[in-house]
């Protein structure tokens, strides 16, 4: 499967595998992340699609879709730093921590620009954050947002997150625009809520747009309209990131013909690790054939007879190559 000429999204009658890789999308407000996935499934004729990191319906911006065999590798790209642009509204507190929720408190005592900047500086670095009730975090086997819809609030444990930078762009009355860089798993609405609590006036998130999900940006993202109007092959050729390229985020081990066949059978051949880490975990290394094509994800394990390649995810074309050999 050539990176420059994607196979048909749904595979062809000759048995070619479906296109596999990533497709960055610029999600508009007013639709869910699942809505984007469903639209992509219809537009591309492919059922195996997932997304990397949910965006709320009221938020816009970068939503990276995993297509085909890439859905089995999502963990590879989910831990990167995120960048958001947003607007905080001071003097209001809501039960959802954004302006879509029910107002529970108001204040006319708005903070000054210097107060906001100073308070935000104290929230840069490693901080403990309690997930909001509208989040998808599971507690007792149920999503928090499902409990919230029934009017149930439960205690939540704080989680350690990291705010790399919080920059303030504009102040206008009760609103302040900002850009924040943070770790995966950070709730920006909660950052704004906690900032308002620290200032004593309350605050809620008025708008949010994700501009970067490391290493992906909006620069090569398709639009909502692209998904409904452009031919799948042209869309993927221009904006899709083929799996071979997307997996360059991981160290690679090149396999010879015998090892390639063994990986296709799910076996663990002996290999030369080179610079790849030994004992790095089940999806820490990508195994490639002599031509550079990704065959599997797995780990390098040190055993009595040497280092072995133990696959955790074997891609369909590696199995096909073994079957046709």
Secondary structure, DSSP 8 states (H G I E B T S, - for coil): --TTS---TT--TT------EEEEEEE-TTS-HHHHHHHHHHHHT-S-EEEES---TT-EEEEEEEEGGGGGGGGGTTTS-EEEEEEEEETEEETTSBTTS-EEEE-S----HHHHHHHHHTTSEEEEEE--TTS--EETTEEHHHHHHTT------EEEEEEEEEEEEEEETTEEEEEEEE-TT--HHHHHHHHHHHHTS-EEEEEEEEEEETTEEGGG-EEHHHHHHS-HHHHHHHHEEEHHHHGGGSEEEE--HHHHHHHHTT---B---TTS-TT--TTSEEEE-TT--EEEEEEEEEETTEEEEEEEEE-HHHHHHHHH-
